[in-house]
């Protein structure tokens, strides 16, 4: 089966692409390789994907001939987009509208005319809920994002539903709840935490640390994508993908301190506009329709990410000693 993964050099995209190639699929990976974070890290992600059944295209969804690209593609995993709640305010918002809304609309428009397309899976976000009406939050609860980033992800989701209802494009939207694991983006909390834990550097926490998050291990997210692609569901379906942890940031730091067997150096800073106090996803719908549930506990997943960070630290080149 020929599969397109957009955002294939990113955290989730590269992990998904590797799983697909390992499972025997022919995968085309597409990525614009933007400089939101170090492109060298993205290239290392791509290098992990076996080359035998993998083709990489460096390009922007807003520029490419997507109709031609999708001619023989059967599954699309749309992982590409501009991440980051804090950066989405102000003049950078135009980057988010282009990458998260404009690019998604172009991809959906091309999908209308893709003769072999069986499913288009869109990576949405729990940020669409904002400060939700209740917890755990159901897909039927009102989305009300509190950041420009969340607004753009919800707009992309609405486009998927519109193309499903008007043109029968077989879309499925997955609302990810705080994905973590090895090769997580360097700006994300767990990567910062584990690297600081190993080095003894300071860990900066925005807010009191009592904010609650539902963390989801990346392998569980990949499995949810596969279920969305290969298990039947109604076009335009929307599902939460949540790990079920619902723990405070301070609680995470306590687990990390225990795993690392050394005290952490933590400093608390002011909160940031657009950050919600709590997230927590109801996964009963995805369990019932797609048969998915998370299997990696937070402690087990955090231990894997800590081990990965140690391996990265050990392999990093060291500065040469200077003779006195």
Backbone bond lengths (Angstrom), bond angles and torsions (degrees), N, CA, C in turn:
res aa  C-N    CA-C-N  psi(-1)  N-CA   C-N-CA  omega(-1)  CA-C   N-CA-C  phi
1 X - - - 1.468 - - 1.522 109.75 -
2 X 1.337 117.00 134.65 1.458 120.64 179.04 1.518 109.52 -93.44
3 X 1.339 115.06 129.10 1.456 122.00 -172.50 1.524 109.46 -130.29
4 X 1.328 116.49 137.76 1.460 122.79 174.02 1.523 109.14 -105.12
5 X 1.328 115.91 129.01 1.466 122.10 173.37 1.514 107.84 -117.03
6 X 1.314 117.87 113.13 1.458 120.51 173.80 1.529 108.39 -85.39
7 X 1.330 116.11 152.40 1.466 118.91 -175.17 1.520 111.49 66.43
8 X 1.335 116.35 34.55 1.464 121.45 -171.00 1.527 113.65 -70.83
9 X 1.323 118.04 -15.82 1.462 120.03 179.11 1.517 112.30 -91.90
10 X 1.316 117.10 -4.70 1.455 120.94 -178.42 1.514 112.86 -81.97
11 X 1.310 115.39 -175.97 1.463 123.77 -176.54 1.531 111.73 -60.48
12 X 1.331 116.70 -63.42 1.461 120.18 -179.11 1.528 110.58 -71.51
13 X 1.324 116.91 -43.11 1.464 120.65 -176.31 1.516 113.40 -59.16
14 X 1.319 117.42 -43.43 1.465 119.90 -179.21 1.521 111.13 -71.50
15 X 1.328 117.09 -36.71 1.468 120.35 177.65 1.523 110.32 -64.97
16 X 1.325 115.88 -40.90 1.468 121.01 177.66 1.524 111.04 -66.86
17 X 1.333 117.28 -45.29 1.464 120.60 -178.56 1.526 111.23 -60.73
18 X 1.316 116.86 -41.79 1.470 120.07 178.49 1.521 110.66 -62.77
19 X 1.326 117.21 -42.93 1.474 119.90 178.98 1.526 110.53 -61.45
20 X 1.312 116.94 -41.81 1.467 120.65 -179.17 1.527 111.71 -64.85
21 X 1.331 116.60 -43.91 1.470 119.84 178.05 1.520 109.84 -64.30
22 X 1.330 116.97 -43.27 1.463 120.92 178.38 1.526 111.38 -60.07
23 X 1.343 116.13 -31.23 1.464 120.83 179.44 1.527 112.93 -81.79
24 X 1.342 117.34 -1.38 1.455 120.72 174.64 1.514 115.92 98.78
25 X 1.319 118.44 8.41 1.459 120.98 179.74 1.529 110.98 -86.71
26 X 1.320 115.86 154.12 1.455 121.87 171.89 1.523 107.90 -88.63
27 X 1.315 117.24 120.30 1.460 121.58 -171.07 1.524 110.73 -119.25
28 X 1.316 115.41 131.43 1.458 122.64 169.07 1.529 106.87 -105.09
29 X 1.314 115.91 120.87 1.460 121.04 178.94 1.516 109.93 -104.12
30 X 1.315 115.71 130.88 1.462 121.79 -178.94 1.523 109.40 -120.99
31 X 1.318 117.09 134.25 1.464 120.19 178.64 1.521 109.43 -156.74
32 X 1.336 116.46 139.92 1.468 121.39 178.08 1.524 112.16 -82.20
33 X 1.358 117.37 -12.38 1.467 122.21 -179.91 1.529 111.49 51.87
34 X 1.322 115.97 51.52 1.462 120.27 177.30 1.525 109.74 -69.66
35 X 1.321 116.03 165.19 1.460 120.70 -176.70 1.527 112.88 -98.03
36 X 1.329 117.91 27.12 1.475 120.25 175.60 1.526 110.08 -55.64
37 X 1.322 116.64 -36.82 1.458 121.53 166.21 1.519 107.77 -140.79
38 X 1.321 116.96 175.50 1.465 123.20 -169.99 1.530 111.60 -53.09
39 X 1.331 115.95 119.71 1.462 121.03 179.72 1.528 110.91 -62.60
40 X 1.329 117.67 -27.34 1.461 120.45 178.51 1.532 110.89 -60.86
41 X 1.323 117.34 -34.55 1.463 119.89 177.24 1.529 110.47 -66.90
42 X 1.315 116.76 -38.19 1.459 120.49 177.63 1.527 110.98 -65.67
43 X 1.319 116.69 -38.71 1.457 119.91 178.26 1.529 111.14 -66.16
44 X 1.325 116.36 -34.97 1.468 119.00 175.82 1.522 110.55 -66.65
45 X 1.332 117.10 -36.48 1.469 120.20 175.64 1.530 110.65 -60.80
46 X 1.319 116.06 -44.73 1.467 120.34 -179.96 1.526 111.40 -64.76
47 X 1.320 116.82 -35.30 1.458 120.79 -177.55 1.524 111.99 -65.72
48 X 1.314 117.84 -20.85 1.461 121.63 179.54 1.527 112.23 -77.53
49 X 1.315 117.98 -16.46 1.463 121.51 -176.88 1.521 108.70 -84.64
50 X 1.331 118.66 124.57 1.468 120.01 -179.77 1.526 111.34 -56.29
51 X 1.316 115.98 133.61 1.468 120.73 -174.33 1.520 113.42 -76.87
52 X 1.325 117.43 -13.74 1.468 120.81 -172.61 1.526 112.71 -58.12
53 X 1.335 117.14 -44.29 1.464 121.23 -177.83 1.521 111.96 -121.06
54 X 1.326 116.61 29.10 1.461 120.12 -175.56 1.522 110.28 -129.03
55 X 1.327 115.10 128.96 1.466 122.29 174.75 1.517 108.29 -119.70
56 X 1.326 116.46 130.50 1.462 119.77 -179.36 1.517 110.67 -107.06
57 X 1.337 115.33 135.06 1.461 122.33 175.45 1.527 108.12 -119.57
58 X 1.314 116.28 121.51 1.465 121.43 175.35 1.524 107.65 -90.37
59 X 1.331 116.50 110.65 1.454 119.10 -178.48 1.509 112.15 -174.73
60 X 1.310 115.13 167.86 1.458 123.58 -177.72 1.524 108.92 -106.05
61 X 1.317 116.59 132.47 1.465 121.45 179.28 1.525 112.07 -58.53
62 X 1.315 117.12 -25.16 1.459 120.25 179.98 1.525 113.16 -78.58
63 X 1.333 117.54 -8.90 1.462 121.09 -176.02 1.522 114.16 -118.15
64 X 1.311 117.54 -26.84 1.468 121.30 -171.45 1.524 112.44 -75.59
65 X 1.324 115.22 159.74 1.461 122.47 172.30 1.531 107.50 -82.07
66 X 1.318 116.37 90.05 1.461 121.07 -172.44 1.524 112.18 -76.43
67 X 1.319 117.80 -29.36 1.466 119.96 178.72 1.520 110.61 -61.52
68 X 1.327 116.67 -44.91 1.463 120.44 176.86 1.528 110.89 -66.25
69 X 1.323 116.63 -41.85 1.458 121.35 -178.37 1.529 111.85 -59.39
70 X 1.340 116.65 -35.65 1.470 120.69 -174.62 1.527 113.80 -90.50
71 X 1.311 118.47 3.30 1.466 120.50 -173.20 1.527 113.66 -56.15
72 X 1.310 118.27 -40.54 1.462 119.78 -178.17 1.527 112.73 -117.91
73 X 1.320 116.68 19.37 1.468 121.66 179.34 1.525 109.60 -88.64
74 X 1.335 115.97 135.42 1.461 120.70 -179.40 1.529 113.26 -101.38
75 X 1.332 116.82 -31.43 1.467 121.76 179.59 1.518 108.46 -132.05
76 X 1.330 116.30 136.59 1.467 121.60 172.49 1.521 108.57 -119.01
77 X 1.320 115.78 127.79 1.466 121.70 169.02 1.521 106.95 -107.97
78 X 1.321 116.14 111.08 1.469 120.18 -175.46 1.530 109.27 -96.45
79 X 1.336 114.78 89.22 1.467 121.92 -179.70 1.521 112.55 -98.59
80 X 1.328 117.13 -10.57 1.465 120.36 -175.98 1.523 110.87 -69.91
81 X 1.316 115.25 150.80 1.461 120.66 176.24 1.516 109.95 161.96
82 X 1.319 115.37 168.36 1.459 120.99 177.76 1.523 108.65 -93.63
83 X 1.348 118.12 114.38 1.463 120.53 -178.94 1.522 112.23 -87.72
84 X 1.340 114.54 173.46 1.457 120.25 170.85 1.514 114.40 104.96
85 X 1.338 115.91 109.45 1.467 121.46 177.84 1.519 110.59 -68.96
86 X 1.328 116.79 -47.78 1.467 120.78 -170.27 1.520 112.68 -68.07
87 X 1.320 116.64 -31.88 1.470 120.32 -176.28 1.527 112.50 -83.88
88 X 1.337 117.22 -8.11 1.462 119.81 -171.13 1.528 113.98 -80.38
89 X 1.313 117.94 -5.75 1.460 120.85 178.20 1.535 110.64 -80.61
90 X 1.328 115.92 159.84 1.459 120.75 169.75 1.510 114.13 73.47
91 X 1.328 115.83 -147.07 1.461 121.33 -171.66 1.526 112.69 -67.35
92 X 1.336 117.92 -20.87 1.461 120.21 -179.74 1.529 112.32 -74.69
93 X 1.326 117.75 -7.35 1.466 119.56 -177.43 1.528 111.95 -59.18
94 X 1.325 117.24 -31.22 1.467 119.78 179.69 1.526 111.57 -63.48
95 X 1.326 117.20 -29.16 1.463 121.00 175.89 1.531 109.10 -64.88
96 X 1.318 116.33 -40.39 1.467 121.76 -178.25 1.529 111.52 -70.32
97 X 1.318 116.55 -40.21 1.465 118.01 179.81 1.527 110.78 -65.98
98 X 1.327 116.74 -38.31 1.467 119.68 179.48 1.526 111.51 -69.26
99 X 1.339 116.69 -45.89 1.465 120.59 -173.47 1.524 112.99 -79.20
100 X 1.329 117.36 -32.97 1.469 120.42 -173.16 1.522 113.67 -101.86
101 X 1.325 117.37 -26.42 1.469 120.05 -179.28 1.528 110.57 -108.56
102 X 1.334 116.52 -57.66 1.462 119.83 -177.21 1.516 112.72 -59.39
103 X 1.324 117.06 -45.95 1.465 120.89 -179.10 1.528 111.23 -65.22
104 X 1.318 116.68 -38.59 1.467 120.29 179.60 1.522 110.69 -66.39
105 X 1.332 117.03 -41.20 1.462 120.07 178.45 1.522 111.25 -63.49
106 X 1.332 118.10 -41.41 1.470 120.77 178.75 1.527 111.01 -63.66
107 X 1.328 116.07 -40.08 1.461 119.89 179.25 1.529 110.88 -65.63
108 X 1.315 117.09 -42.52 1.464 121.03 178.85 1.526 111.52 -66.00
109 X 1.314 116.27 -38.40 1.463 119.64 178.69 1.529 110.35 -63.17
110 X 1.330 116.98 -41.62 1.458 120.22 176.60 1.523 111.14 -67.40
111 X 1.335 116.74 -33.68 1.467 120.68 -179.72 1.527 112.09 -64.62
112 X 1.325 116.98 -26.09 1.481 120.20 176.85 1.523 111.20 -56.70
113 X 1.312 116.90 -31.90 1.465 121.66 -171.85 1.536 112.13 -111.42
114 X 1.343 116.49 15.33 1.464 120.60 179.39 1.523 108.65 -86.64
115 X 1.339 118.24 109.74 1.466 120.83 -169.06 1.520 115.05 -68.40
116 X 1.343 117.38 -23.31 1.467 119.54 -174.99 1.527 113.00 -109.31
117 X 1.325 117.19 3.83 1.465 120.49 -173.07 1.532 111.93 -67.44
118 X 1.326 115.04 126.54 1.458 121.44 178.17 1.529 112.42 -105.44
119 X 1.340 117.82 -28.82 1.458 120.08 -179.83 1.519 110.31 -161.10
120 X 1.331 115.42 142.76 1.458 122.60 171.41 1.518 107.08 -123.09
121 X 1.327 116.62 114.47 1.464 122.47 -177.08 1.525 108.52 -102.34
122 X 1.309 116.28 121.08 1.470 123.16 -175.88 1.530 110.30 -103.54
123 X 1.327 116.34 129.18 1.462 121.96 177.55 1.519 109.81 -83.45
124 X 1.328 116.07 100.68 1.452 121.25 175.32 1.530 108.88 -96.61
125 X 1.310 117.29 -163.20 1.460 120.36 -171.61 1.526 110.85 -149.95
126 X 1.321 115.73 149.72 1.465 120.20 173.56 1.523 111.52 -65.77
127 X 1.336 117.12 -12.25 1.467 120.40 177.03 1.524 111.94 -61.66
128 X 1.333 117.75 -18.08 1.466 119.12 179.37 1.525 111.25 -65.82
129 X 1.335 117.90 -22.75 1.470 120.42 -177.23 1.523 112.84 -79.19
130 X 1.338 117.40 -28.02 1.452 119.81 -173.95 1.522 110.05 62.69
131 X 1.325 116.84 -140.00 1.465 121.40 173.79 1.521 107.20 -84.23
132 X 1.302 115.43 94.30 1.461 121.83 -168.02 1.522 112.65 -65.53
133 X 1.322 114.19 160.29 1.466 121.27 -179.03 1.516 112.16 -69.60
134 X 1.337 117.14 -29.37 1.469 120.42 -179.64 1.522 109.18 -158.82
135 X 1.338 114.44 166.62 1.466 121.62 -179.51 1.527 108.82 -136.17
136 X 1.344 117.71 139.65 1.461 125.83 -7.31 1.522 111.41 -65.64
137 X 1.308 116.10 148.33 1.453 122.92 -172.35 1.527 110.50 -88.17
138 X 1.321 115.21 130.71 1.461 121.62 179.48 1.522 110.42 -93.93
139 X 1.319 116.06 157.62 1.465 121.48 175.20 1.525 111.98 -61.51
140 X 1.324 117.58 -19.31 1.469 121.60 178.88 1.521 112.45 -85.30
141 X 1.334 118.23 -10.91 1.458 121.02 177.06 1.529 110.25 -74.58
142 X 1.315 115.43 151.80 1.469 120.76 -173.98 1.524 111.27 -67.90
143 X 1.335 117.98 124.07 1.467 119.89 172.82 1.525 109.86 -76.08
144 X 1.309 116.52 134.62 1.467 121.33 -179.73 1.527 108.73 -149.20
145 X 1.345 117.46 75.43 1.465 120.77 -174.87 1.528 112.09 -61.37
146 X 1.340 114.43 149.19 1.470 120.27 -179.64 1.531 111.37 -115.19
147 X 1.335 116.84 13.61 1.462 120.95 175.87 1.521 108.67 -137.51
148 X 1.335 117.71 151.74 1.467 119.76 174.89 1.529 112.00 -57.46
149 X 1.328 117.62 -36.64 1.461 120.58 176.52 1.526 110.47 -57.06
150 X 1.331 116.51 -48.51 1.457 120.18 179.37 1.520 112.55 -60.82
151 X 1.319 116.64 -36.14 1.464 120.88 177.52 1.519 110.56 -61.46
152 X 1.336 117.27 -43.40 1.465 119.68 -177.86 1.525 111.59 -69.90
153 X 1.328 117.72 -35.45 1.467 119.57 178.08 1.526 111.02 -68.43
154 X 1.330 116.53 -37.07 1.462 119.50 177.09 1.522 110.59 -68.22
155 X 1.331 117.14 -37.51 1.464 120.21 176.98 1.526 110.82 -61.84
156 X 1.333 117.39 -42.39 1.451 120.52 177.03 1.514 111.71 -61.71
157 X 1.313 115.98 -39.31 1.462 121.50 177.67 1.528 110.87 -63.01
158 X 1.331 115.90 -45.09 1.468 120.04 178.11 1.525 111.03 -61.23
159 X 1.320 117.13 -39.12 1.466 119.91 177.44 1.523 110.54 -61.36
160 X 1.329 116.75 -41.87 1.471 119.91 177.58 1.527 110.77 -59.42
161 X 1.318 116.66 -43.86 1.466 120.34 179.56 1.526 111.32 -65.88
162 X 1.325 116.75 -38.86 1.461 120.93 179.43 1.529 111.71 -64.98
163 X 1.319 116.76 -44.90 1.465 119.87 179.77 1.523 111.33 -69.20
164 X 1.335 116.57 -27.62 1.462 119.57 175.32 1.524 110.96 -70.17
165 X 1.324 116.96 -45.38 1.464 120.32 -175.52 1.523 113.03 -76.51
166 X 1.328 117.46 -32.24 1.463 120.40 -177.02 1.526 114.05 -91.61
167 X 1.339 116.08 -32.79 1.467 119.29 -174.28 1.528 112.82 -126.76
168 X 1.325 115.71 6.52 1.465 121.80 178.26 1.525 112.75 58.81
169 X 1.327 117.27 30.27 1.460 120.18 171.90 1.533 107.26 -68.50
170 X 1.327 118.28 126.11 1.477 121.09 -171.26 1.531 112.61 -79.74
171 X 1.323 116.23 73.80 1.458 121.53 -176.47 1.526 111.63 -90.56
172 X 1.326 114.01 150.66 1.465 122.83 168.58 1.527 106.08 -137.57
173 X 1.336 116.86 129.35 1.464 121.14 178.19 1.525 109.41 -107.06
174 X 1.330 115.72 132.91 1.453 121.60 180.00 1.522 109.18 -115.24
175 X 1.322 116.30 120.93 1.461 121.20 179.26 1.521 109.12 -91.19
176 X 1.348 115.97 101.50 1.457 121.79 -178.60 1.528 110.28 -75.03
177 X 1.322 115.06 136.66 1.458 121.50 172.91 1.530 108.50 -106.91
178 X 1.322 116.72 107.24 1.470 126.86 174.41 1.525 112.84 33.80
179 X 1.308 115.49 85.11 1.460 121.95 -178.51 1.534 109.52 -81.56
180 X 1.332 116.06 136.58 1.460 120.94 178.60 1.526 109.05 -139.32
181 X 1.331 116.03 172.02 1.455 121.17 178.70 1.518 110.42 137.77
182 X 1.345 117.76 179.11 1.463 121.57 179.49 1.528 112.08 -54.79
183 X 1.329 115.25 138.91 1.466 124.76 179.90 1.525 113.10 72.19
184 X 1.316 116.57 18.56 1.456 120.04 173.51 1.533 109.98 -59.25
185 X 1.336 116.20 150.19 1.464 120.12 -179.02 1.531 111.40 -53.95
186 X 1.325 118.05 145.15 1.467 121.09 -176.03 1.521 113.68 -66.66
187 X 1.338 118.47 -21.77 1.451 120.25 -179.41 1.530 112.74 -84.24
188 X 1.321 117.62 -8.90 1.456 120.73 -175.74 1.525 111.14 -83.59
189 X 1.337 114.66 155.69 1.462 120.46 -168.24 1.522 113.67 -59.52
190 X 1.327 118.05 -49.64 1.457 118.96 -174.11 1.518 112.53 -63.88
191 X 1.333 117.67 -36.40 1.462 119.62 176.82 1.520 110.39 -63.63
192 X 1.315 116.16 -44.09 1.467 119.44 177.72 1.531 110.88 -62.66
193 X 1.335 116.06 -39.97 1.464 120.31 -177.95 1.532 111.54 -64.16
194 X 1.354 115.96 -50.84 1.472 118.40 -173.70 1.528 111.10 -68.76
195 X 1.325 117.27 -36.84 1.464 119.20 179.02 1.528 110.76 -66.21
196 X 1.327 116.45 -40.28 1.466 120.19 179.14 1.528 110.79 -69.50
197 X 1.327 116.27 -35.86 1.465 119.72 178.92 1.530 110.80 -61.16
198 X 1.331 116.47 -41.77 1.464 121.18 -178.29 1.525 111.45 -70.31
199 X 1.325 115.94 -41.74 1.469 120.40 -175.37 1.519 113.64 -85.26
200 X 1.347 116.77 -17.29 1.456 120.42 -174.93 1.515 113.21 82.92
201 X 1.337 116.38 7.48 1.465 120.18 178.84 1.525 110.98 -72.06
202 X 1.309 114.26 169.25 1.463 120.56 -179.05 1.527 111.12 -74.07
203 X 1.323 116.05 140.51 1.459 122.88 173.37 1.520 107.96 -103.90
204 X 1.329 116.87 119.65 1.463 121.23 178.71 1.523 109.66 -92.85
205 X 1.327 115.84 127.53 1.461 122.33 178.28 1.524 108.55 -114.27
206 X 1.336 116.40 124.01 1.460 120.47 177.53 1.524 108.49 -85.43
207 X 1.337 116.29 114.69 1.454 121.06 -176.33 1.514 111.00 98.04
208 X 1.329 115.59 -166.06 1.460 121.56 -173.23 1.527 113.48 -80.00
209 X 1.338 116.92 -15.69 1.452 120.01 -173.16 1.512 112.89 86.32
210 X 1.310 116.82 -5.20 1.469 120.43 178.60 1.528 112.20 -87.42
211 X 1.339 116.99 -4.31 1.461 119.27 176.92 1.528 109.43 -63.35
212 X 1.316 116.63 142.40 1.465 123.24 -171.86 1.519 109.73 -106.73
213 X 1.327 115.81 136.64 1.450 121.20 179.32 1.530 110.52 -131.20
214 X 1.325 114.29 151.52 1.460 122.00 173.89 1.522 106.12 -103.75
215 X 1.333 117.20 103.98 1.461 122.30 -173.98 1.526 110.47 -93.42
216 X 1.350 116.19 140.62 1.463 122.09 -175.62 1.520 109.60 -130.31
217 X 1.332 116.02 125.01 1.463 120.65 -177.57 1.526 109.99 -71.65
218 X 1.323 116.33 143.99 1.462 121.44 -171.39 1.524 112.53 -61.27
219 X 1.325 118.59 -36.46 1.463 119.50 179.22 1.525 111.65 -65.07
220 X 1.329 116.80 -33.66 1.464 120.11 175.12 1.523 110.82 -67.11
221 X 1.326 116.75 -37.72 1.463 121.04 177.55 1.527 110.67 -65.14
222 X 1.320 116.95 -41.58 1.465 120.86 176.81 1.528 110.28 -60.50
223 X 1.308 116.77 -44.47 1.465 119.85 179.20 1.527 111.09 -62.32
224 X 1.326 117.47 -38.53 1.467 120.37 177.01 1.521 111.02 -62.02
225 X 1.322 117.14 -38.91 1.463 121.00 177.04 1.523 111.20 -62.64
226 X 1.321 116.80 -42.89 1.459 119.95 179.91 1.525 110.84 -64.83
227 X 1.323 116.92 -41.30 1.464 119.28 177.11 1.530 110.56 -63.33
228 X 1.322 117.27 -41.42 1.465 120.85 179.34 1.517 111.34 -61.99
229 X 1.339 116.53 -34.07 1.461 120.73 -177.42 1.517 112.90 -79.78
230 X 1.314 117.36 -36.17 1.463 120.15 -168.25 1.524 114.65 -112.41
231 X 1.326 117.98 -4.87 1.465 121.46 175.32 1.524 108.22 -109.40
232 X 1.309 117.38 134.24 1.465 121.60 -175.71 1.525 111.85 -63.42
233 X 1.320 115.00 137.91 1.467 122.67 171.46 1.517 107.18 -153.30
234 X 1.310 116.67 162.23 1.459 121.04 -177.54 1.522 110.54 -66.95
235 X 1.345 118.77 137.71 1.462 120.33 174.77 1.518 111.43 -54.23
236 X 1.324 115.92 135.17 1.458 120.49 -177.90 1.515 114.20 89.64
237 X 1.332 117.70 5.07 1.466 120.98 -179.49 1.526 111.34 -63.04
238 X 1.332 114.63 150.15 1.467 122.24 177.97 1.524 107.89 -130.71
239 X 1.338 116.30 131.33 1.462 120.31 -178.49 1.525 110.89 -134.52
240 X 1.329 115.91 141.15 1.462 121.42 168.53 1.520 109.80 -74.97
241 X 1.333 116.27 141.53 1.461 122.49 172.11 1.528 106.45 -124.35
242 X 1.319 116.00 96.90 1.462 121.49 -171.95 1.523 110.12 -131.56
243 X 1.335 115.41 142.95 1.455 121.09 -176.61 1.504 114.96 -80.01
244 X 1.349 116.63 -16.17 1.457 120.17 177.68 1.513 114.90 82.09
245 X 1.337 118.05 14.14 1.469 119.74 -175.68 1.526 112.13 -79.43
246 X 1.324 117.37 -49.55 1.471 123.13 -179.02 1.524 111.71 42.26
247 X 1.310 115.48 72.64 1.458 123.05 -176.90 1.518 108.33 -131.09
248 X 1.330 116.64 151.63 1.456 119.64 178.04 1.527 110.47 -72.26
249 X 1.320 115.71 159.20 1.462 120.34 176.12 1.524 109.83 -61.23
250 X 1.331 116.63 -38.72 1.469 119.13 176.84 1.523 111.42 -62.51
251 X 1.330 116.36 -36.36 1.458 120.00 176.02 1.520 112.22 -62.96
252 X 1.336 116.06 -38.81 1.469 120.55 176.16 1.524 110.04 -62.37
253 X 1.321 116.77 -43.07 1.466 120.41 -179.53 1.526 111.08 -63.08
254 X 1.325 117.47 -35.54 1.463 120.46 176.89 1.529 110.80 -64.04
255 X 1.335 117.17 -42.12 1.468 120.67 177.44 1.527 110.24 -63.63
256 X 1.326 116.18 -45.12 1.463 120.47 -178.70 1.526 110.99 -63.35
257 X 1.304 117.44 -40.72 1.464 121.04 178.56 1.527 110.56 -61.37
258 X 1.336 115.84 -40.09 1.466 119.95 178.56 1.529 111.06 -67.45
259 X 1.344 117.14 -43.25 1.457 120.76 179.67 1.523 111.83 -65.52
260 X 1.315 116.40 -37.42 1.466 121.59 -176.58 1.524 112.67 -82.47
261 X 1.336 115.70 -16.13 1.469 122.63 178.35 1.525 112.21 57.35
262 X 1.326 114.80 40.16 1.465 120.87 177.53 1.522 108.42 -160.53
263 X 1.326 118.07 147.29 1.467 120.71 179.34 1.525 111.19 -63.10
264 X 1.336 115.48 149.26 1.459 121.37 176.76 1.518 109.97 -99.11
265 X 1.302 116.09 149.09 1.463 123.03 177.80 1.532 107.69 -101.54
266 X 1.344 116.75 98.99 1.465 121.74 -170.90 1.523 110.30 -112.90
267 X 1.332 115.40 135.57 1.472 121.41 174.51 1.522 108.25 -128.22
268 X 1.326 116.36 134.44 1.463 121.85 -177.62 1.525 110.14 -100.34
269 X 1.338 115.27 131.89 1.461 122.73 -179.33 1.520 109.63 -116.33
270 X 1.319 115.55 173.66 1.461 119.55 176.83 1.521 110.76 -63.45
271 X 1.334 115.63 151.35 1.455 120.44 175.88 1.518 111.32 -66.70
272 X 1.328 115.89 167.83 1.461 122.29 -175.38 1.518 109.42 -119.57
273 X 1.332 116.55 138.19 1.467 121.24 177.90 1.521 110.56 -57.79
274 X 1.327 116.50 133.67 1.451 121.58 177.79 1.519 114.15 98.24
275 X 1.346 116.97 -12.66 1.459 120.02 176.32 1.531 108.94 -82.90
276 X 1.325 116.73 129.12 1.460 120.38 178.09 1.520 108.93 -86.04
277 X 1.346 116.25 160.20 1.456 119.55 -179.45 1.520 111.45 -79.38
278 X 1.338 117.08 -32.93 1.460 118.76 -173.95 1.526 111.51 -145.52
279 X 1.319 116.12 144.10 1.464 121.78 167.84 1.528 108.18 -132.32
280 X 1.314 115.39 150.82 1.461 120.47 176.54 1.517 108.76 -173.42
281 X 1.317 116.94 122.02 1.458 120.59 -172.55 1.515 113.94 -105.77
282 X 1.321 115.57 134.44 1.461 123.18 170.84 1.529 107.71 -81.19
283 X 1.325 117.91 119.30 1.465 121.20 -176.10 1.528 112.23 -107.62
284 X 1.308 117.60 18.48 1.472 119.13 -177.95 1.524 111.48 -65.00
285 X 1.334 118.09 -33.08 1.464 120.48 -178.21 1.528 111.44 -68.33
286 X 1.329 117.32 -47.18 1.464 119.71 -178.81 1.528 111.01 -68.89
287 X 1.316 116.89 -29.87 1.466 120.01 175.01 1.519 110.31 -65.13
288 X 1.325 115.30 -45.17 1.461 120.16 -175.86 1.526 112.20 -70.59
289 X 1.337 117.27 -44.43 1.464 120.74 -172.71 1.532 111.83 -85.37
290 X 1.340 116.91 -44.52 1.468 120.32 -174.14 1.524 113.42 -105.83
291 X 1.318 117.45 -8.92 1.455 119.95 -179.99 1.512 114.22 72.07
292 X 1.330 116.89 25.61 1.462 121.19 -178.18 1.518 111.23 -99.98
293 X 1.321 115.74 143.66 1.458 121.78 168.17 1.523 107.92 -152.09
294 X 1.328 118.08 152.26 1.464 119.97 179.10 1.523 110.40 -70.95
295 X 1.329 116.19 145.26 1.465 119.86 -179.22 1.531 112.57 -122.86
296 X 1.330 118.42 -12.78 1.460 121.46 -178.35 1.528 109.23 -99.63
297 X 1.313 116.82 118.93 1.462 121.12 178.80 1.524 109.76 -69.84
298 X 1.320 115.74 160.24 1.459 119.93 179.96 1.521 111.19 -61.48
299 X 1.309 118.42 -43.75 1.464 120.32 -178.30 1.528 111.06 -64.95
300 X 1.335 116.87 -41.94 1.463 119.98 179.09 1.524 110.78 -65.68
301 X 1.323 116.81 -42.38 1.460 120.34 -179.95 1.514 112.32 -66.71
302 X 1.335 116.25 -40.88 1.464 120.15 179.43 1.532 110.50 -66.37
303 X 1.330 116.89 -35.14 1.466 120.23 176.30 1.521 110.46 -63.12
304 X 1.334 117.52 -39.67 1.468 120.85 178.05 1.526 110.76 -64.74
305 X 1.339 116.01 -40.79 1.460 118.28 -179.40 1.525 110.89 -69.14
306 X 1.314 116.89 -35.13 1.460 120.69 177.13 1.527 110.49 -65.53
307 X 1.324 117.16 -42.56 1.467 120.64 177.39 1.525 110.90 -61.82
308 X 1.328 116.47 -41.43 1.462 120.53 177.61 1.523 110.81 -60.58
309 X 1.330 116.81 -44.98 1.465 120.63 -179.26 1.526 111.11 -63.24
310 X 1.323 116.74 -35.86 1.460 119.85 177.03 1.534 110.79 -65.29
311 X 1.326 116.71 -42.12 1.460 120.86 178.89 1.522 110.73 -62.60
312 X 1.336 116.39 -41.15 1.466 120.60 178.34 1.524 110.16 -63.35
313 X 1.336 116.72 -43.73 1.463 120.94 -179.30 1.523 111.51 -64.28
314 X 1.338 116.73 -38.38 1.466 120.61 -178.50 1.525 111.83 -71.30
315 X 1.343 116.33 -30.14 1.467 119.97 -177.81 1.512 113.02 -88.07
316 X 1.330 117.05 -9.95 1.468 119.93 -178.17 1.521 109.97 -67.55
317 X 1.327 118.00 139.44 1.471 120.13 178.96 1.515 110.98 -64.50
318 X 1.328 115.52 138.27 1.461 120.50 179.90 1.525 109.97 -99.33
319 X 1.321 115.14 146.76 1.454 119.51 178.81 1.536 108.84 -67.47
320 X 1.311 117.87 140.85 1.466 120.01 -179.74 1.519 111.47 -65.94
321 X 1.315 114.81 146.40 1.474 119.13 177.34 1.536 109.33 -66.92
322 X 1.305 114.11 144.22 1.476 119.87 179.85 1.519 108.67 -106.52
323 X 1.304 116.41 123.54 1.462 120.69 -179.07 1.522 110.11 -69.20
324 X 1.311 116.32 138.05 1.454 120.07 -179.67 1.520 112.15 -83.63
